């Protein structure tokens, strides 16, 4: 069992930055692939970025060059650094941990990009 707690969401102006954190507990963090997803009102949840247990990363085209995912296995935490933010980045952001057997979600954190 893995528990995921996101933090760092909030209101930011267009062009600004935020860093999301997801603290994991309850299992061997380093063994899981970790990801950030988001869901805007009226839209399906979509992958933003993920990072494999070995460190390989993958990004949605809409955030490439602006967002960076990273993990600190010593702190059981995954991060999402978001720069040059746009109004269309507004969504609830969810942390995900998964392997071939299980799939865990955090409760989500709201990110709003508005002037």
Buried (B, 14 or more C-beta within 10 A) or exposed (E): EBEBBBBBBEEBEEEEEBEBBBBBEEBEBEEBBBBBBBBBEEEEBEBBBBBEBEEEEBBBEEBEEBBBBBBEBEEBBBBBBBBEBEEEBBBBBBBBBBEEEEEBBBEBBEBBBEE
